[in-house]
Structures are given as C-alpha cells and as structure tokens.
Amino acid sequence: MQALLSKLTFWRAKISPPLVAIELVGERVLLRPVALGDAEDMLVFVGDPEVVHFLPWKPATEIRGVDAFLEQQQARRKGGESLAFSVILRETNTVIGSTDLMQLLSRDKHVELGYILGREYWGQGLMTEAAALSRDYAFATFKCRKLVAFADHENIGSRRVLEKIGLQEQGSEWRMVKENNRLYIRYEQTRENWEKLVH
C-alpha cells in the first residue's frame, strides 16, 4: 500500500481565486482538474457500455454530451461543490479515466469519492493509484473527517479498488439504476484511519 502513495504536487497559477491549478503526480498516472480539451479522450470510455454498466447513466454517443458534462464539472468546481480530476497515463499523456471528489460543501465534512476508468486499463492497478491520490488530496486539502464511496455489489473491480486504498464496508443501500433495483455497498475511511495508513 505504501508504494501506492506518491508525492502530491500543488501550485498556484495566475488565475482568479478561488481556483487553484492542481497536479497530483503518481508513479504511472497524473491527475489534474478536468478540462474541455479532454472530451475526445473521455468519449472512448464513457461511450463504452461495459465501462458504464454499473453507473446510473447510459453510454455517451457523441462528443457534445461529453462537452456538456465537462462544462458542468467546471461549474461545480467553481461553486465549491465538487472537484473532478482527469486521470492521465503519464507514458502516453492520454486521459484514461477520471475521479471525482463530491459533497465538498457537506456540513459533516464527509467527502464522497467516485471514479471511472477505460476498459483497456482495467486490472493494472492504475485506478488504485489514482484513487489513492484523490483520497490523500481529500484528507490533506479539504480536511474531511470521512471519505465515503459506493460500489454496486457485483462490481468486484471497483470494490477491490476501495479496499486496496483502505476503505471498509459500512452497510449497503438499494438504488434504482437504469430502471433496475441494485444493491450498493457503502465504504468509508475515517481521518484517523487514513493518518495511520500514510504515516
């Protein structure tokens, strides 16, 4: 686990506050806030039925839908609601997925983590690395008390990612997803547990 923890590099850019240029650097992936120029790369995986099988939305069919999503994410960042990162494979400089830190305005300081990864990159530990970087940023920067995440009970790959970065099962709930009632497992990690993990 310790090998997955990589140096986080943050710096301020010459832009109007409250936006800050962010770069989270891992061994194989780099995370930075989503940009409109990411749409073409993202369409490859958000348009893949297998990738979005467990997600509440249908596969994207055209790039303008991805453009609208990215514009929405940028607006949410400006409003302080969430922060979505593009996951970039350092070897090729290609956007291969994304992570999202949500519920940033929560009064109880519980931040929710979500993510998606292109199918050809599954099973290589890349999302585990990206999720760990996102987790560390949530605790270190937003000072959250708890990180929470949800995964469909049949989505074994996603559940393994959460377990590998230290989140533990804390109950479940039923959700209506694409007109089907699905069981989602709730995972959590407290600030105290994160501090023990990284120090």
Secondary structure as GFF3:
##gff-version 3
##sequence-region A 1 199
A	DSSP	three_ten_helix	2	4	.	.	.	ID=ss1
A	DSSP	beta_strand	8	10	.	.	.	ID=ss2
A	DSSP	beta_strand	22	25	.	.	.	ID=ss3
A	DSSP	beta_strand	29	33	.	.	.	ID=ss4
A	DSSP	three_ten_helix	36	38	.	.	.	ID=ss5
A	DSSP	alpha_helix	39	46	.	.	.	ID=ss6
A	DSSP	alpha_helix	63	78	.	.	.	ID=ss7
A	DSSP	beta_strand	83	89	.	.	.	ID=ss8
A	DSSP	beta_strand	94	102	.	.	.	ID=ss9
A	DSSP	beta_strand	110	117	.	.	.	ID=ss10
A	DSSP	three_ten_helix	119	121	.	.	.	ID=ss11
A	DSSP	alpha_helix	126	141	.	.	.	ID=ss12
A	DSSP	beta_strand	146	152	.	.	.	ID=ss13
A	DSSP	alpha_helix	156	164	.	.	.	ID=ss14
A	DSSP	beta_strand	168	177	.	.	.	ID=ss15
A	DSSP	beta_strand	180	190	.	.	.	ID=ss16
A	DSSP	alpha_helix	191	198	.	.	.	ID=ss17
###
